[in-house]
Amino acid sequence: MKRILAMSIGIFVFDQITKFFVVEFWDLKNIERIDVFPPFLNFRMAWNEGINFGLFGDFDLRWFLIAISIVISIWVLWWGRNFTGWFGAFLVGCIVGGALGNTVDRVVYGAVADFLNMSCCGWRNPYSFNVADIAIFVGAFGLVLFSEKLHRKA
């Protein structure tokens, strides 16, 4: 469990640091766009009040989504408590740290601060995301593929 908590804290802190620098320090919340390495990497401010891709963003679900995020994080911690090794801790930590990073955004800003935008080869991606979103995806995808191998044998 200590490994999972360490990984969760690490992901959470990394997510919050990137958001602080891009959204606040570089003032993306006001200038709304910074071309970093177009079209491959751009910063585009997007406030996600819903779930994935802004789904249900027209409804006031802020506190419901905060509660769901906390409940799911606790459940994932409990479920992954018997994983062995750093890889399992990393995957669970990605989900928990990412979920809590986005939860803090909802508390502080009222929405999740998304800013990473990547496009390539004539395809323009209309969506933005953040480090927490990447971490949640990596953790969930990894657990789908490897969860059976990560549990201790009884």
N, C-alpha and C positions, 0 to 999 in steps of 0.2 A: 504494500500500500504506500510506503514511503516513496518508492520509485514513481508510482502513478501521480502522487501529489507533487513531487518535484517536477515531473514533465508537465503537468497541468499548469503549475505556477509559471514555468518557463515559457510555455506557449502563450499564456495569458499576458504576461509582461511584454513579450515580443510584440504581440498584437496591439497592446495599448501604446507602446512606444512608437510603433509605425503610425498609428492613428494620430497621436499627438503631433508628431513632426509634420506629417502631410496635411492634416486637417487644420491644426491650430498654428503651428510654427510657420509653415509655408503658406498658411491662410487659404487653403484650397476651398474652405467653406464659403469664402467670399469671391475668390477669383474663378472658381468652378472648374478650371481646366489647366493642366500643365502638360505640354508635350515633352516626354522624357526621351523616348527613342521610337518615334512614330514609324510605322503604325503598330509596332510590336508591343510597346509599353507606353501607356499614357495614364495620367491621373485625371479622372473625371469624377467630380463629386456627385454622389447619389445618396439620398437619404431613404433607406428602406424601412417603411413603417409596417410592412407585412412580413410574410415568410419568404421562401425562395422566390427570386425574381420579382419581388414585390407583390406576390399573390395575396389577396385579401387586404391590400394596403388601404382600401377605401373604408375599412371598418376600424373602429377604435379598439384594437386588440392589444395595446401596449402592455398592460398589466397581466393580461392572460398569457401573453407570450413570455413575459418575464417569469411568471410562475411555472409554466411548462418547461422552460429552459432549466430552471433550478431543479425541478422534479426529475427531469431526464438526466441531468448531470449526476444527481445523487444515485439514481438507478444504475447508470453506466459505471460509476465508481464501485457500487456494490457488486455488480455483475462481473467486473474485471478484477476484483480483489484477489482472486486465486490465479491470475495469470502469472507465469514465471518469466523472469528475464526482463531486459530493458526494452525489447521490441514490443511486447504486450503493453508495458507501461507507457511507451511512446504513443502507441495507437489510442489507448484509452485517454491518455493525457491530451492528445490532440483534440479529441471530442470535447472533453470537459473544459480544457483551457479555452478552446475556441468558442464554445457555447457561453461560457461566463464572460468572455471578452465582448461578445455581441450583446449580452445581457446588460453589462455596464453601459454600453452605448444607449440602450433603450432607457435606462434610468437617467443618464446624464443628458442626452440629447432628445429623447423621445422617439428615436429611430436609430437604426444601425447605420454607422458611417461607412459607406462603401466608396472606394476611390481607385482601385486598380482596374484598368481597362486594357485588354490585349486583343489585337486584331492581326490578321495575317493574310497575305496572298490574295488581295482583292476582296476579302470578307471583312466587313465591319461589324464588330461585336457591339451591340447596343447596351450591354449590361456592364456594371461595375461590381466588384467584389472586394474583399479585404483579406488580411492574413488569417483571421479567425475562420472565414469561410473555407479557405484552402486547408487549414488544419482539420476542420470538421470533415471535409471530403476525404482527405488522406486517412484519417482515423477510421471513418465508417467503411471506406473501401478496403482498407487493410484488415479490419475485423471480419468483414464478409468473407474475405479470402482465407484468413489464417486463424480465426478464433478457435477452431477445433484443435489446432496444434499448440495453442498457447495455454490452454487449461492444464492444470496438474492432473495427473492420472490418480484416481481414488484407489 
